[in-house]
Amino acid sequence: MKRIFLFVLTNVLVVAVLGVVASLLGVNRYLTSNGLNLGALLGFALIMGFGGAIISLLISKPMAKMSAGVRIINEPQSPDEAWIVATVRKFADQAGIGMPEVGIFEGEPNAFATGAFKNSSLVAVSTGLLQNMTRDEVEAVIGHEVAHVANGDMVTMTLIQGVMNTFVVFLSRVIGYFVDSFLRRGDDRENSGPGIGYMVTTIVLDIVLGFAAAMVVAWFSRQREFRADAGAAKLMGRKQPMINALARLGGLPAGELPKAVEAMGITGSIGKLFATHPPIEERIAALQASQQG
C-alpha cells in the first residue's frame, strides 16, 4: 500500500507542477477562437512529455529508496556487505564512473540501478539474491547493474519516454480537434471552445496511443538488457557467471520491483509486447553466441 500511495502521489505532483509551468508559459492556451495553435500545442506537448519523464528521472533515486525500502550501506555491517561494496567499487572503477551508492532491500531475488547521473547513481540488491546465488552469480548481477549505469541507460530511457509522451500528447489533441470540428460543423458555437468530441477523443487517444508508446519504450528496454548482460561479461572478463546467474534466475521466483525502477531490474515482467526484459532463454542464447570469453 505504501508503494502504491507513493507512486500515485508522485504522479499527481508531477502533473500539478507541469500544469503550473504550462500556465505560466502560456502554452496551455493552444485552442483559440481562430482554431488550433500548433506552436503552442507543441510547446505544451514538450513540457508535458519531457517534463514528466525528466522529473521522474531526477527523483528516481529517492523514490526507489522509499518504495523498495532500500537500506544504504554507509558502513558495512557484515563481510557480505563489505564484499558487495567492494565489488561495486571495482566495477565502477573499471567502467570509469563515480562510485554509486550501494544498498540492500528485502525481497525475492532481484537487483536494480537507478539515478539521474552516471556519477551519482544507486545500485541495490535484494536479500533473496544474496541468499539464493553463488558469489560469482551475484557479482555478475552487480556487473549487469553497473553496466546499466555506465551505458547511460537511465537517461536514454528518459529521452525515449519523453519523445513518446510528446507524440501522444500532441497527436491526441490534434486528432481530437479535427474530430470535434467535424462533429460541430455548422454549429453556432463552433468556435466557442473545445466540445465533448474533443474531450472524449483526447482521453481515448491518450490511452490508446499511450499503450502504443509503452510498447516502443519496452522494446528499447529489452535491447538495453542484452547490452547490460554483455557489459557484465566484459567487466568480469568471462560470460559464464552471467549465464549461470540468468539460468538460476529463470528457476527462481522473480522479485517484484516498484514500477519506477522495474525497467532497471535484473528481471522483469513476462508480457510479450510490454515486457521490459527479454525472456531469460534469449538472454542466455545471446551471451553464448557473443565473442566474450
Backbone as CSV, one residue per row, in Angstrom:
resi,resn,N_x,N_y,N_z,CA_x,CA_y,CA_z,C_x,C_y,C_z
1,MET,0.825,-1.205,0.000,0.000,0.000,0.000,0.862,1.259,0.000
2,LYS,1.988,1.212,0.745,2.882,2.364,0.791,3.438,2.680,-0.587
3,ARG,3.830,1.620,-1.340,4.395,1.830,-2.671,3.357,2.433,-3.610
4,ILE,2.130,1.935,-3.541,1.070,2.454,-4.398,0.799,3.920,-4.079
5,PHE,0.740,4.242,-2.781,0.490,5.622,-2.367,1.586,6.555,-2.884
6,LEU,2.861,6.145,-2.732,3.964,6.975,-3.191,3.936,7.150,-4.709
7,PHE,3.595,6.067,-5.431,3.533,6.133,-6.891,2.442,7.105,-7.351
8,VAL,1.248,6.987,-6.766,0.136,7.864,-7.131,0.453,9.311,-6.758
9,LEU,0.983,9.518,-5.550,1.308,10.865,-5.097,2.331,11.522,-6.008
10,THR,3.347,10.763,-6.401,4.373,11.307,-7.292,3.772,11.766,-8.610
11,ASN,2.923,10.940,-9.204,2.330,11.290,-10.487,1.399,12.493,-10.379
12,VAL,0.642,12.577,-9.283,-0.232,13.731,-9.078,0.588,15.010,-8.963
13,LEU,1.678,14.958,-8.204,2.523,16.129,-8.025,3.198,16.537,-9.330
14,VAL,3.650,15.552,-10.116,4.283,15.854,-11.410,3.301,16.553,-12.339
15,VAL,2.092,16.021,-12.446,1.070,16.624,-13.311,0.734,18.034,-12.843
16,ALA,0.627,18.228,-11.526,0.304,19.547,-10.983,1.398,20.558,-11.312
17,VAL,2.647,20.168,-11.123,3.769,21.067,-11.411,3.824,21.414,-12.888
18,LEU,3.644,20.410,-13.746,3.685,20.660,-15.182,2.532,21.554,-15.620
19,GLY,1.368,21.378,-15.011,0.233,22.241,-15.328,0.509,23.691,-14.988
20,VAL,1.148,23.925,-13.834,1.506,25.287,-13.424,2.523,25.887,-14.393
21,VAL,3.538,25.091,-14.766,4.565,25.571,-15.700,3.952,25.934,-17.047
22,ALA,3.068,25.073,-17.556,2.412,25.341,-18.840,1.575,26.609,-18.764
23,SER,0.914,26.837,-17.644,0.100,28.042,-17.482,0.971,29.284,-17.445
24,LEU,2.079,29.217,-16.713,2.973,30.373,-16.608,3.583,30.747,-17.955
25,LEU,3.881,29.723,-18.769,4.470,29.979,-20.086,3.422,30.278,-21.148
26,GLY,2.166,30.078,-20.819,1.087,30.379,-21.750,0.891,29.365,-22.848
27,VAL,1.572,28.226,-22.762,1.461,27.246,-23.848,0.285,26.299,-23.645
28,ASN,-0.459,26.482,-22.559,-1.650,25.653,-22.380,-2.839,26.212,-23.137
29,ARG,-2.683,27.392,-23.723,-3.770,28.004,-24.491,-3.577,27.718,-25.982
30,TYR,-3.628,26.453,-26.325,-3.388,26.068,-27.714,-4.683,26.000,-28.521
31,LEU,-5.829,26.087,-27.867,-7.103,26.163,-28.566,-7.604,27.601,-28.480
32,THR,-7.652,28.279,-29.616,-8.059,29.684,-29.653,-9.312,29.833,-30.496
33,SER,-9.830,31.066,-30.555,-11.022,31.324,-31.365,-10.736,31.146,-32.844
34,ASN,-9.455,31.191,-33.201,-9.064,31.017,-34.609,-8.716,29.572,-34.952
35,GLY,-8.856,28.698,-33.979,-8.561,27.290,-34.241,-7.405,26.795,-33.391
36,LEU,-6.698,25.818,-33.914,-5.630,25.155,-33.177,-4.308,25.877,-33.400
37,ASN,-3.668,26.306,-32.328,-2.345,26.926,-32.395,-1.306,25.818,-32.244
38,LEU,-0.771,25.358,-33.385,0.128,24.211,-33.361,1.413,24.495,-32.599
39,GLY,1.906,25.731,-32.669,3.126,26.075,-31.940,2.933,25.963,-30.439
40,ALA,1.816,26.533,-29.956,1.527,26.448,-28.519,1.276,25.004,-28.103
41,LEU,0.591,24.239,-28.960,0.321,22.836,-28.640,1.611,22.041,-28.563
42,LEU,2.541,22.293,-29.489,3.817,21.584,-29.455,4.578,21.928,-28.181
43,GLY,4.549,23.212,-27.793,5.206,23.600,-26.543,4.589,22.898,-25.349
44,PHE,3.255,22.825,-25.341,2.542,22.131,-24.261,2.927,20.654,-24.251
45,ALA,2.963,20.035,-25.435,3.293,18.606,-25.530,4.720,18.340,-25.059
46,LEU,5.643,19.231,-25.413,7.033,19.059,-24.986,7.166,19.174,-23.474
47,ILE,6.472,20.146,-22.896,6.536,20.316,-21.440,5.946,19.110,-20.731
48,MET,4.771,18.670,-21.174,4.114,17.538,-20.531,4.873,16.239,-20.795
49,GLY,5.390,16.078,-22.020,6.073,14.836,-22.387,7.434,14.707,-21.736
50,PHE,8.321,15.667,-22.013,9.668,15.588,-21.460,9.706,15.993,-19.993
51,GLY,8.826,16.923,-19.613,8.817,17.362,-18.217,8.564,16.220,-17.268
52,GLY,7.529,15.427,-17.577,7.210,14.301,-16.710,8.332,13.279,-16.659
53,ALA,8.917,12.980,-17.829,9.991,11.982,-17.884,11.226,12.465,-17.127
54,ILE,11.578,13.741,-17.289,12.770,14.279,-16.630,12.575,14.371,-15.121
55,ILE,11.397,14.817,-14.698,11.130,14.874,-13.255,11.201,13.476,-12.649
56,SER,10.635,12.486,-13.355,10.694,11.103,-12.872,12.146,10.636,-12.739
57,LEU,12.995,11.030,-13.704,14.410,10.654,-13.645,15.097,11.303,-12.450
58,LEU,14.835,12.589,-12.243,15.510,13.325,-11.179,15.148,12.808,-9.792
59,ILE,13.926,12.311,-9.648,13.507,11.827,-8.329,13.572,10.306,-8.237
60,SER,14.152,9.666,-9.261,14.146,8.198,-9.308,14.889,7.574,-8.125
61,LYS,16.013,8.160,-7.747,16.796,7.544,-6.669,16.098,7.639,-5.313
62,PRO,15.660,8.831,-4.893,14.948,8.860,-3.597,13.650,8.057,-3.604
63,MET,12.945,8.052,-4.760,11.712,7.273,-4.839,11.999,5.778,-4.752
64,ALA,13.092,5.337,-5.375,13.460,3.919,-5.311,13.804,3.516,-3.888
65,LYS,14.517,4.396,-3.184,14.875,4.091,-1.794,13.628,3.924,-0.935
66,MET,12.660,4.833,-1.120,11.445,4.782,-0.304,10.549,3.608,-0.685
67,SER,10.302,3.448,-1.990,9.329,2.449,-2.429,9.837,1.025,-2.280
68,ALA,11.155,0.808,-2.452,11.697,-0.547,-2.317,12.217,-0.812,-0.908
69,GLY,12.252,0.222,-0.073,12.767,0.037,1.280,14.251,-0.243,1.300
70,VAL,15.009,0.476,0.467,16.449,0.234,0.352,17.191,0.785,1.574
71,ARG,18.057,-0.039,2.132,18.947,0.411,3.217,20.325,0.652,2.616
72,ILE,20.772,1.890,2.660,22.068,2.237,2.103,23.184,1.734,3.018
73,ILE,24.190,1.127,2.417,25.332,0.621,3.179,26.361,1.743,3.302
74,ASN,26.259,2.521,4.359,27.256,3.560,4.617,28.482,2.964,5.283
75,GLU,28.241,2.113,6.259,29.308,1.370,6.924,28.917,-0.105,6.907
76,PRO,29.646,-0.938,6.169,29.303,-2.368,6.097,29.197,-2.993,7.484
77,GLN,28.123,-3.766,7.679,27.877,-4.385,8.978,28.170,-5.881,8.976
78,SER,28.658,-6.384,7.849,28.979,-7.806,7.755,29.974,-8.008,6.618
79,PRO,30.649,-9.157,6.594,31.561,-9.440,5.477,30.857,-9.401,4.119
80,ASP,29.604,-9.875,4.056,28.856,-9.845,2.801,28.653,-8.415,2.315
81,GLU,28.276,-7.528,3.219,28.057,-6.131,2.838,29.362,-5.481,2.385
82,ALA,30.458,-5.794,3.076,31.762,-5.252,2.668,32.135,-5.752,1.280
83,TRP,31.820,-7.023,0.997,32.133,-7.589,-0.323,31.292,-6.928,-1.413
84,ILE,30.000,-6.690,-1.138,29.129,-6.041,-2.128,29.651,-4.658,-2.482
85,VAL,29.994,-3.876,-1.447,30.507,-2.518,-1.687,31.808,-2.573,-2.492
86,ALA,32.700,-3.496,-2.122,33.977,-3.624,-2.823,33.765,-4.028,-4.282
87,THR,32.793,-4.896,-4.521,32.509,-5.349,-5.895,31.965,-4.206,-6.741
88,VAL,31.034,-3.435,-6.184,30.501,-2.280,-6.921,31.615,-1.294,-7.210
89,ARG,32.483,-1.045,-6.232,33.590,-0.099,-6.437,34.528,-0.592,-7.547
90,LYS,34.832,-1.879,-7.524,35.724,-2.452,-8.541,35.146,-2.274,-9.937
91,PHE,33.875,-2.583,-10.112,33.248,-2.462,-11.428,33.089,-0.998,-11.842
92,ALA,32.770,-0.129,-10.879,32.630,1.296,-11.193,33.953,1.853,-11.696
93,ASP,35.051,1.454,-11.055,36.373,1.912,-11.496,36.680,1.391,-12.898
94,GLN,36.358,0.124,-13.142,36.594,-0.453,-14.471,35.774,0.268,-15.539
95,ALA,34.537,0.638,-15.184,33.634,1.270,-16.156,33.877,2.769,-16.285
96,GLY,34.694,3.336,-15.404,35.014,4.756,-15.482,33.887,5.658,-15.008
97,ILE,33.135,5.207,-14.017,32.058,6.023,-13.463,32.307,6.261,-11.980
98,GLY,31.617,7.260,-11.409,31.736,7.520,-9.989,31.137,6.388,-9.179
99,MET,31.619,6.254,-7.959,31.135,5.185,-7.078,29.659,5.389,-6.772
100,PRO,28.808,4.426,-7.152,27.374,4.540,-6.822,27.137,4.334,-5.331
101,GLU,25.979,4.800,-4.867,25.519,4.379,-3.556,25.175,2.893,-3.660
102,VAL,25.376,2.171,-2.586,25.106,0.732,-2.584,24.085,0.439,-1.489
103,GLY,23.075,-0.354,-1.846,22.035,-0.641,-0.877,21.528,-2.066,-0.954
104,ILE,20.779,-2.453,0.066,20.144,-3.773,0.148,18.669,-3.567,0.470
105,PHE,17.820,-4.392,-0.148,16.397,-4.342,0.184,15.866,-5.757,0.375
106,GLU,14.831,-5.875,1.181,14.234,-7.170,1.462,13.384,-7.611,0.275
107,GLY,13.475,-8.890,-0.088,12.630,-9.382,-1.161,13.220,-10.575,-1.879
108,GLU,12.452,-11.078,-2.848,12.891,-12.198,-3.675,14.061,-11.757,-4.558
109,PRO,14.728,-12.708,-5.224,15.928,-12.375,-5.990,15.707,-11.280,-7.037
110,ASN,16.405,-10.185,-6.900,16.365,-9.101,-7.878,17.442,-8.084,-7.524
111,ALA,17.627,-7.129,-8.418,18.573,-6.041,-8.205,18.202,-4.935,-9.182
112,PHE,18.623,-3.728,-8.900,18.360,-2.633,-9.844,19.386,-1.533,-9.676
113,ALA,19.473,-0.704,-10.706,20.297,0.501,-10.666,19.416,1.661,-11.086
114,THR,19.627,2.809,-10.484,18.846,3.981,-10.852,19.634,5.237,-10.516
115,GLY,19.095,6.382,-10.913,19.773,7.648,-10.672,19.844,8.474,-11.941
116,ALA,19.850,9.783,-11.774,19.813,10.687,-12.933,21.162,10.832,-13.615
117,PHE,22.248,10.575,-12.896,23.572,10.829,-13.442,24.491,9.636,-13.207
118,LYS,25.429,9.424,-14.128,26.340,8.292,-14.027,27.159,8.312,-12.742
119,ASN,27.520,9.509,-12.304,28.424,9.611,-11.159,27.706,9.777,-9.826
120,SER,26.384,9.630,-9.821,25.634,9.692,-8.552,24.447,8.744,-8.610
121,SER,24.739,7.501,-8.937,23.679,6.500,-9.117,23.511,5.662,-7.856
122,LEU,22.622,4.705,-7.950,22.355,3.759,-6.859,22.306,2.355,-7.435
123,VAL,23.009,1.435,-6.808,22.936,0.011,-7.144,22.445,-0.716,-5.902
124,ALA,21.356,-1.456,-6.043,20.774,-2.151,-4.889,20.505,-3.608,-5.234
125,VAL,20.753,-4.486,-4.282,20.493,-5.915,-4.465,19.554,-6.386,-3.354
126,SER,18.798,-7.420,-3.646,17.835,-7.929,-2.661,18.475,-8.986,-1.775
127,THR,17.878,-9.171,-0.613,18.342,-10.228,0.287,18.155,-11.601,-0.353
128,GLY,17.080,-11.748,-1.135,16.828,-13.023,-1.810,17.904,-13.365,-2.808
129,LEU,18.473,-12.351,-3.464,19.556,-12.571,-4.424,20.778,-13.118,-3.697
130,LEU,21.110,-12.521,-2.569,22.286,-12.933,-1.808,22.120,-14.329,-1.235
131,GLN,20.902,-14.692,-0.883,20.649,-15.983,-0.239,20.550,-17.137,-1.224
132,ASN,20.265,-16.846,-2.485,19.980,-17.910,-3.456,21.015,-18.047,-4.562
133,MET,22.050,-17.226,-4.541,23.044,-17.271,-5.605,24.448,-17.410,-5.052
134,THR,25.335,-17.948,-5.882,26.744,-18.012,-5.514,27.351,-16.617,-5.649
135,ARG,28.536,-16.429,-5.109,29.180,-15.118,-5.192,29.483,-14.735,-6.642
136,ASP,29.898,-15.701,-7.439,30.155,-15.432,-8.859,28.890,-14.908,-9.544
137,GLU,27.766,-15.521,-9.233,26.500,-15.121,-9.857,26.050,-13.749,-9.368
138,VAL,26.166,-13.483,-8.071,25.816,-12.162,-7.547,26.735,-11.105,-8.151
139,GLU,28.007,-11.433,-8.295,28.967,-10.498,-8.895,28.551,-10.161,-10.334
140,ALA,28.082,-11.173,-11.067,27.634,-10.938,-12.436,26.421,-10.021,-12.464
141,VAL,25.488,-10.236,-11.531,24.300,-9.383,-11.455,24.702,-7.944,-11.131
142,ILE,25.636,-7.774,-10.202,26.113,-6.424,-9.874,26.771,-5.796,-11.099
143,GLY,27.546,-6.592,-11.840,28.165,-6.088,-13.065,27.124,-5.645,-14.079
144,HIS,26.032,-6.395,-14.163,24.923,-6.040,-15.054,24.363,-4.667,-14.685
145,GLU,24.153,-4.433,-13.398,23.584,-3.152,-12.962,24.570,-2.006,-13.172
146,VAL,25.837,-2.233,-12.892,26.849,-1.195,-13.135,26.938,-0.882,-14.630
147,ALA,26.781,-1.914,-15.464,26.790,-1.700,-16.914,25.634,-0.799,-17.335
148,HIS,24.455,-0.977,-16.712,23.322,-0.082,-16.988,23.720,1.373,-16.735
149,VAL,24.384,1.603,-15.600,24.793,2.965,-15.251,25.818,3.486,-16.250
150,ALA,26.837,2.674,-16.535,27.900,3.083,-17.457,27.372,3.345,-18.860
151,ASN,26.348,2.611,-19.267,25.758,2.799,-20.602,24.832,4.005,-20.673
152,GLY,24.572,4.633,-19.534,23.663,5.781,-19.511,22.225,5.397,-19.794
153,ASP,21.848,4.181,-19.384,20.522,3.668,-19.733,19.384,4.461,-19.105
154,MET,19.598,5.003,-17.920,18.531,5.769,-17.270,18.181,7.009,-18.082
155,VAL,19.218,7.715,-18.551,18.990,8.925,-19.352,18.396,8.564,-20.713
156,THR,18.929,7.504,-21.327,18.421,7.079,-22.632,16.936,6.755,-22.570
157,MET,16.539,6.004,-21.536,15.130,5.648,-21.409,14.265,6.876,-21.137
158,THR,14.814,7.853,-20.414,14.072,9.091,-20.154,13.818,9.847,-21.446
159,LEU,14.840,9.936,-22.306,14.680,10.636,-23.579,13.663,9.935,-24.478
160,ILE,13.739,8.605,-24.535,12.791,7.847,-25.356,11.373,8.019,-24.820
161,GLN,11.231,7.928,-23.487,9.919,8.110,-22.885,9.394,9.511,-23.153
162,GLY,10.269,10.511,-23.083,9.860,11.884,-23.342,9.365,12.087,-24.763
163,VAL,10.085,11.513,-25.727,9.668,11.617,-27.132,8.303,10.966,-27.333
164,MET,8.137,9.769,-26.764,6.865,9.062,-26.905,5.720,9.837,-26.249
165,ASN,5.972,10.361,-25.052,4.948,11.147,-24.362,4.543,12.370,-25.178
166,THR,5.544,13.026,-25.771,5.269,14.226,-26.574,4.386,13.898,-27.766
167,PHE,4.699,12.806,-28.452,3.878,12.392,-29.590,2.450,12.091,-29.157
168,VAL,2.310,11.403,-28.022,0.970,11.048,-27.531,0.157,12.305,-27.253
169,VAL,0.729,13.237,-26.495,0.016,14.471,-26.139,-0.322,15.274,-27.383
170,PHE,0.628,15.423,-28.292,0.427,16.242,-29.494,-0.623,15.621,-30.424
171,LEU,-0.432,14.350,-30.775,-1.322,13.709,-31.746,-2.743,13.567,-31.221
172,SER,-2.895,13.229,-29.959,-4.244,13.041,-29.419,-5.036,14.342,-29.469
173,ARG,-4.370,15.458,-29.242,-5.077,16.743,-29.243,-5.322,17.268,-30.652
174,VAL,-4.407,17.017,-31.568,-4.643,17.407,-32.968,-5.823,16.616,-33.533
175,ILE,-5.800,15.297,-33.342,-6.892,14.462,-33.845,-8.199,14.824,-33.137
176,GLY,-8.116,15.055,-31.829,-9.309,15.442,-31.076,-9.923,16.730,-31.597
177,TYR,-9.077,17.678,-31.974,-9.571,18.958,-32.511,-10.328,18.746,-33.820
178,PHE,-9.765,17.928,-34.715,-10.422,17.713,-36.003,-11.699,16.889,-35.858
179,VAL,-11.689,15.924,-34.952,-12.920,15.160,-34.701,-14.000,16.081,-34.162
180,ASP,-13.635,16.946,-33.238,-14.589,17.876,-32.642,-15.119,18.860,-33.689
181,SER,-14.210,19.341,-34.556,-14.627,20.276,-35.613,-15.599,19.617,-36.577
182,PHE,-15.357,18.340,-36.900,-16.241,17.610,-37.798,-17.627,17.434,-37.174
183,LEU,-17.650,17.079,-35.895,-18.925,16.849,-35.221,-19.720,18.143,-35.017
184,ARG,-19.009,19.262,-34.963,-19.681,20.521,-34.646,-19.806,21.447,-35.858
185,ARG,-19.556,20.922,-37.055,-19.624,21.772,-38.247,-21.045,22.344,-38.402
186,GLY,-21.110,23.619,-38.670,-22.398,24.290,-38.810,-22.989,24.724,-37.492
187,ASP,-22.369,24.350,-36.387,-22.862,24.730,-35.063,-22.484,26.179,-34.792
188,ASP,-23.436,26.961,-34.264,-23.162,28.365,-33.965,-22.075,28.510,-32.908
189,ARG,-21.889,27.456,-32.100,-20.890,27.517,-31.036,-19.585,26.848,-31.451
190,GLU,-19.370,26.742,-32.763,-18.217,26.004,-33.281,-16.901,26.556,-32.756
191,ASN,-16.802,27.877,-32.593,-15.556,28.489,-32.157,-15.586,28.896,-30.677
192,SER,-16.499,28.323,-29.921,-16.646,28.722,-28.527,-15.740,27.933,-27.581
193,GLY,-14.897,27.082,-28.123,-14.008,26.272,-27.283,-14.201,24.795,-27.555
194,PRO,-13.382,23.976,-26.950,-13.475,22.529,-27.202,-14.803,21.951,-26.728
195,GLY,-15.340,21.038,-27.536,-16.600,20.396,-27.186,-16.379,18.998,-26.663
196,ILE,-17.468,18.271,-26.503,-17.399,16.926,-25.945,-16.629,15.984,-26.860
197,GLY,-16.694,16.222,-28.186,-15.963,15.387,-29.134,-14.465,15.473,-28.918
198,TYR,-13.984,16.693,-28.668,-12.555,16.903,-28.403,-12.145,16.203,-27.117
199,MET,-12.933,16.401,-26.085,-12.582,15.840,-24.778,-12.559,14.319,-24.790
200,VAL,-13.610,13.712,-25.377,-13.678,12.252,-25.407,-12.573,11.669,-26.278
201,THR,-12.383,12.261,-27.465,-11.348,11.763,-28.380,-9.966,11.859,-27.751
202,THR,-9.686,12.975,-27.101,-8.377,13.166,-26.475,-8.125,12.135,-25.383
203,ILE,-9.131,11.888,-24.559,-8.973,10.906,-23.479,-8.737,9.511,-24.043
204,VAL,-9.549,9.138,-25.042,-9.422,7.808,-25.643,-8.054,7.635,-26.301
205,LEU,-7.627,8.655,-27.060,-6.347,8.563,-27.762,-5.166,8.620,-26.803
206,ASP,-5.291,9.367,-25.711,-4.226,9.358,-24.706,-3.991,7.936,-24.209
207,ILE,-5.078,7.191,-24.033,-4.965,5.812,-23.551,-4.430,4.896,-24.644
208,VAL,-5.043,4.969,-25.843,-4.653,4.070,-26.939,-3.217,4.333,-27.381
209,LEU,-2.892,5.604,-27.631,-1.534,5.943,-28.055,-0.532,5.709,-26.931
210,GLY,-0.993,5.867,-25.692,-0.121,5.588,-24.557,0.307,4.136,-24.527
211,PHE,-0.624,3.234,-24.849,-0.277,1.813,-24.915,0.726,1.556,-26.042
212,ALA,0.501,2.189,-27.200,1.421,2.017,-28.323,2.809,2.540,-27.965
213,ALA,2.850,3.689,-27.296,4.126,4.263,-26.882,4.829,3.351,-25.884
214,ALA,4.057,2.751,-24.983,4.638,1.854,-23.981,5.295,0.647,-24.646
215,MET,4.730,0.173,-25.745,5.323,-0.957,-26.460,6.671,-0.575,-27.066
216,VAL,6.751,0.659,-27.603,8.015,1.136,-28.180,9.070,1.256,-27.088
217,VAL,8.696,1.862,-25.964,9.629,2.029,-24.852,10.082,0.666,-24.330
218,ALA,9.165,-0.277,-24.228,9.510,-1.613,-23.744,10.484,-2.304,-24.695
219,TRP,10.314,-2.091,-25.999,11.237,-2.690,-26.981,12.652,-2.170,-26.760
220,PHE,12.793,-0.855,-26.590,14.112,-0.280,-26.320,14.674,-0.826,-25.006
221,SER,13.818,-0.985,-24.012,14.260,-1.504,-22.730,14.831,-2.914,-22.875
222,ARG,14.193,-3.727,-23.690,14.684,-5.096,-23.883,16.065,-5.112,-24.541
223,GLN,16.302,-4.169,-25.464,17.619,-4.119,-26.104,18.706,-3.738,-25.101
224,ARG,18.364,-2.889,-24.133,19.324,-2.487,-23.109,19.763,-3.665,-22.264
225,GLU,18.836,-4.593,-22.047,19.173,-5.738,-21.200,20.250,-6.600,-21.843
226,PHE,20.158,-6.792,-23.150,21.196,-7.556,-23.846,22.558,-6.865,-23.691
227,ARG,22.576,-5.533,-23.835,23.834,-4.791,-23.714,24.384,-4.854,-22.291
228,ALA,23.483,-4.786,-21.301,23.938,-4.853,-19.911,24.469,-6.242,-19.568
229,ASP,23.844,-7.291,-20.121,24.365,-8.649,-19.922,25.780,-8.758,-20.492
230,ALA,25.955,-8.229,-21.711,27.276,-8.255,-22.342,28.258,-7.400,-21.549
231,GLY,27.765,-6.287,-21.006,28.618,-5.424,-20.198,29.103,-6.125,-18.939
232,ALA,28.232,-6.915,-18.312,28.628,-7.671,-17.123,29.714,-8.684,-17.470
233,ALA,29.537,-9.370,-18.601,30.540,-10.348,-19.034,31.885,-9.666,-19.300
234,LYS,31.840,-8.469,-19.874,33.081,-7.734,-20.160,33.762,-7.295,-18.869
235,LEU,32.982,-6.813,-17.894,33.561,-6.367,-16.633,34.202,-7.531,-15.874
236,MET,33.587,-8.716,-15.973,34.124,-9.885,-15.280,35.222,-10.582,-16.079
237,GLY,35.277,-10.295,-17.380,36.277,-10.939,-18.218,35.866,-12.313,-18.699
238,ARG,34.654,-12.717,-18.390,34.124,-14.012,-18.830,32.605,-13.965,-18.738
239,LYS,31.951,-14.747,-19.584,30.496,-14.668,-19.682,29.761,-15.733,-18.871
240,GLN,30.475,-16.792,-18.455,29.786,-17.908,-17.807,29.066,-17.510,-16.516
241,PRO,29.656,-16.659,-15.655,28.915,-16.282,-14.440,27.583,-15.591,-14.738
242,MET,27.543,-14.753,-15.780,26.288,-14.089,-16.136,25.298,-15.095,-16.679
243,ILE,25.775,-16.057,-17.453,24.906,-17.116,-17.966,24.342,-17.927,-16.797
244,ASN,25.206,-18.260,-15.841,24.760,-19.025,-14.672,23.740,-18.240,-13.854
245,ALA,23.985,-16.929,-13.706,23.063,-16.094,-12.935,21.697,-16.037,-13.593
246,LEU,21.678,-15.882,-14.916,20.410,-15.838,-15.638,19.684,-17.178,-15.543
247,ALA,20.447,-18.267,-15.673,19.829,-19.601,-15.581,19.219,-19.809,-14.198
248,ARG,19.906,-19.350,-13.165,19.373,-19.515,-11.819,18.138,-18.628,-11.621
249,LEU,18.184,-17.410,-12.151,17.022,-16.515,-12.048,15.810,-17.107,-12.756
250,GLY,16.075,-17.828,-13.843,14.978,-18.458,-14.575,14.268,-19.520,-13.768
251,GLY,14.938,-20.064,-12.752,14.327,-21.099,-11.929,13.879,-20.609,-10.578
252,LEU,13.973,-19.280,-10.350,13.575,-18.702,-9.071,12.402,-17.756,-9.269
253,PRO,11.576,-17.561,-8.239,10.509,-16.560,-8.349,11.121,-15.170,-8.397
254,ALA,10.859,-14.422,-9.465,11.448,-13.096,-9.626,10.832,-12.117,-8.645
255,GLY,11.679,-11.337,-8.004,11.174,-10.329,-7.080,10.522,-9.192,-7.829
256,GLU,9.405,-8.691,-7.285,8.699,-7.581,-7.923,9.304,-6.264,-7.466
257,LEU,9.594,-5.387,-8.440,10.137,-4.075,-8.134,9.068,-3.012,-8.321
258,PRO,9.222,-1.846,-7.666,8.310,-0.724,-7.925,8.356,-0.341,-9.388
259,LYS,7.241,0.142,-9.937,7.180,0.497,-11.351,8.248,1.490,-11.753
260,ALA,8.619,2.396,-10.829,9.586,3.445,-11.155,10.952,2.887,-11.532
261,VAL,11.309,1.694,-11.027,12.630,1.137,-11.307,12.552,-0.244,-11.937
262,GLU,11.360,-0.698,-12.307,11.201,-2.051,-12.838,12.071,-2.281,-14.066
263,ALA,12.162,-1.278,-14.952,12.928,-1.450,-16.184,14.416,-1.594,-15.924
264,MET,14.904,-1.190,-14.736,16.316,-1.266,-14.430,16.675,-2.514,-13.624
265,GLY,15.702,-3.367,-13.361,15.963,-4.572,-12.582,16.647,-5.639,-13.415
266,ILE,17.112,-6.688,-12.727,17.745,-7.803,-13.426,16.707,-8.704,-14.071
267,THR,15.480,-8.728,-13.499,14.384,-9.482,-14.101,13.222,-8.540,-14.300
268,GLY,12.220,-8.953,-15.083,11.081,-8.083,-15.343,9.824,-8.870,-15.609
269,SER,8.789,-8.182,-16.109,7.511,-8.829,-16.378,7.629,-9.783,-17.557
270,ILE,6.644,-10.662,-17.708,6.735,-11.700,-18.737,5.842,-11.406,-19.936
271,GLY,5.125,-10.278,-19.924,4.303,-9.923,-21.065,5.166,-9.718,-22.293
272,LYS,4.675,-10.095,-23.455,5.490,-10.035,-24.662,5.774,-8.603,-25.108
273,LEU,4.731,-7.868,-25.487,4.933,-6.542,-26.065,5.285,-5.494,-25.024
274,PHE,4.851,-5.687,-23.792,5.088,-4.685,-22.758,6.214,-5.080,-21.801
275,ALA,6.863,-6.221,-22.054,7.920,-6.684,-21.166,9.129,-5.767,-21.248
276,THR,9.663,-5.371,-20.091,10.862,-4.538,-20.065,12.124,-5.375,-20.222
277,HIS,12.003,-6.697,-20.051,13.144,-7.597,-20.155,12.845,-8.710,-21.157
278,PRO,13.835,-9.130,-21.943,13.635,-10.270,-22.844,13.525,-11.556,-22.031
279,PRO,13.003,-12.620,-22.645,12.970,-13.913,-21.961,14.386,-14.344,-21.557
280,ILE,14.505,-15.006,-20.414,15.806,-15.461,-19.923,16.529,-16.298,-20.973
281,GLU,15.765,-17.158,-21.672,16.385,-18.041,-22.672,17.062,-17.240,-23.777
282,GLU,16.432,-16.152,-24.215,17.015,-15.323,-25.278,18.274,-14.617,-24.791
283,ARG,18.265,-14.186,-23.539,19.435,-13.502,-22.995,20.619,-14.460,-22.872
284,ILE,20.325,-15.687,-22.450,21.392,-16.691,-22.345,21.946,-17.024,-23.732
285,ALA,21.042,-17.189,-24.705,21.478,-17.514,-26.067,22.334,-16.400,-26.648
286,ALA,21.978,-15.155,-26.387,22.752,-14.019,-26.893,24.147,-14.003,-26.284
287,LEU,24.248,-14.303,-25.003,25.563,-14.343,-24.359,26.415,-15.514,-24.883
288,GLN,25.770,-16.650,-25.066,26.507,-17.819,-25.575,27.027,-17.578,-26.978
289,ALA,26.304,-16.777,-27.766,26.709,-16.513,-29.136,27.718,-15.358,-29.234
290,SER,27.933,-14.649,-28.129,28.848,-13.500,-28.147,30.291,-13.952,-28.213
291,GLN,31.174,-13.003,-28.513,32.589,-13.310,-28.620,33.313,-13.217,-27.276
292,GLN,32.579,-12.724,-26.263,33.200,-12.593,-24.936,33.603,-13.965,-24.408
293,GLY,34.734,-14.042,-23.717,35.237,-15.322,-23.228,34.422,-15.934,-22.112
